[in-house]
Amino acid sequence: MEVPIAHAANEVEADMIIVRLRGAGIDAFSKGPDLPGFGASGGMGIYVADADAARARDLLAEPEISDEELAELSEEAGEEYLEPGG
């Protein structure tokens, strides 16, 4: 049985969540409203097997990148931007 574990604002965000889950070995899929005209802009539910739900929620609760890594990448990007030819 599949259970909802997350909500995405649109299809693109849903795909990003699914890729992250599948990268951790958790099979996931999205399901959106069956309303004509909403297309990729409608909200999407992310579903996994009941047995994987706790692990999936834990994974999504962890940031993909730490604050330290983000600061380091930001600093490196700023240095490249300021260098001649950057």
Secondary structure, DSSP 4 states (H G I P E B T S, - for coil): -EEEEEEESSHHHHHHHHHHHHHTT--EEEE----TT-GGGS-EEEEEEGGGHHHHHHHHHS-SS-HHHHHHHHHHHHHHHHSTT-
